Amino acid sequence: MRVPAAVIAVAALGLAACGNGTTTATTVPLYTLRRDGAPGHCLLGGDGVYSRVDCSTAHTIEVSSTLDYPDDAIYPGGGGGLPLQFFEDCDVGFAAYVGVSPDRSPVPAGELRSVPIIPSVAVWNDGDRHVVCTVRGERPWSGSVRDLGALTPPGLPATDLASGGSSAC
């Protein structure tokens, strides 16, 4: 019986040594790209889990524009995959933001591409027609791609990809 009492005494002493008895919780707000995305936001992450970061730090996603389709708009396309209409509409935002149109041919590794973040058909039918258009790259870059123009990342160090562009976000 002495061992458990000693363990409890050591555990209590350890807890008392951790501070003044108050606890502090730090929470990071959940960033939902389709809800929170705004032009100029720079992000790290994927698969629905994103963290907003300062554009001067390494990131792989930058929001180029947002679209709100009219209430009477029918969900574009049909079959599987993302409807082409979303890509075409986001490509316009990409061109205005970056300064060059995205290439729709198979994108070599390291190239920036235009990717829409869209509502599901069910969400669309419930009236949410908000789309967030993003610039994405396989390799992280530092600085904004806004007004970057035709500069392409291949061969550049990851932290220098957007060094020719503005770093203000």
N, C-alpha and C positions, 0 to 999 in steps of 0.2 A: 504494500500500500504506500510505502514511502516514495517509490518511483513516480507514480502518477502525481502525487502532491508536489514533488520536485519539478516535474514537467509543467504543471499548472503554474507554479511560482515563476519559473523561467519565462513561460509564455506571457504571463501578466507583466513581468518586468520588461520584456521585449516590447509589448504594446505600449506601455507607459513611456518608454524611451523614444517612441516614434513621433512625438509631438505634444501639443498642448491639449489633446483630447478632441480637437475639432477636425473634421474631415473636409477636404476640398475636392470637388469633382470638376474636372475640365471636360467639357463636351465640345465636339466639333460639329457644327450644323451639317446635316446631310445635304449634299449638293446634288440635286436632281437635274440633269442636263436639260431635259425637255421643258422643265418648269422654270429653272433658274438661269438657263443660258441666255446671255446677252452679248451682243457684238463687243469684242475686245477682251472677253473673259478667256483666260488661259488655264488649262487643266492638265492634270495627270490622272491616270487611271484607265479603267475599261470595264467591260461587262456590267455596266450600270452603276459602278462605284467610282465616283470621281471626287477629286479634291481640287478646289480652286487655288491656284498659285499665282504669285506675281509673275508677270510676263518676262521679267529679267532673269528668272530662274528657269531651269530645264523643264520643258513640258512637251506633250505630244499631241495636244488638241487645242485649237483656238476657235472660238465662235466667230464666224464671219457675218452672219445675218440671222434674222428670224422671219418667219412667214406666218401669217394668219389667213387661212383660206376663208372665203365667205360661208355663211351659214347654209346656203343652198348648194354648196359645192359637193359633188359626188366623189367618193373616194377614188382616186386615180387608179388605173390599171385593173388587173384582175388576178390571174394565176399566182404562182409562187414568187417569192422574192419581193424586193422593194419596187414599187411602180416607178418606171423611168421618169414620170412627170416630176417627182420629188427631186431627183438628181438634176434634171434640166433647170428647175426653178432655183435650186441651191447653187448651181454652177454660175448663175447670174450674180448672186451674192458673193461667191468666191472671187469672180473676176473684178467686181467693184472693190472688194476688200484688199485682195492681194495685188491686183494690177495686171493680172494675166489670166486668161481662161484656163481652167483645168483640162488636162488631156484625158479623154475618155478611153483611150486605148489601154491595153493592159499596162498597169503602172509598175515600172521597175522599182525594186526595193530602194527606199530612201527618198522617193519623190513625194511631194505634197499632193494630197488628193481632197476632193470635195465629198463630204459624207453627210447626208441628211439624217436627223434624228426625228422619227415620225411617230404619230399615234397609231395604235392598233386600229383595225377596222371597227371594232366594238367601241373604242373610245371616240373615234371619229363620228360614229353614228350617234353617240351620246352628246355630240356638239362640240367636242374639243378638237379644233383643227389647227393647233399651234405646232409649227415645225421649227426646229433649230438646225441651222446649217453650220457645219464645222469644216475647218481645215485640219487635216490629220497627216501625220507622218509616222513612219516606222521607228525612226530614230528621234530622240529628244532634241530640241533646239532651245536656245535662249534668245530672248528678244521677240518682238512681235513680227508677224509676217504681213501686217498691214502695209500696203504700198510697197511691198518687196519687189514686185515686178517679176521678171523672168529669171531671177537668180534661183538656181536649183541646188538642192543639197548634196548630190553625189560628190564624193571626194573631199567634202569639207568636214572638219571635226564636228562632232555632235553639238558642242556648245557654241559653235560659230555659225550655225546654219542660217540664222536670221540676222547676222551682225550688220548687214547692210540696211536693215529696216529700223523703224522706230521702235523703241522699247517701251513707249507709253501704252498702258492698257486702260 
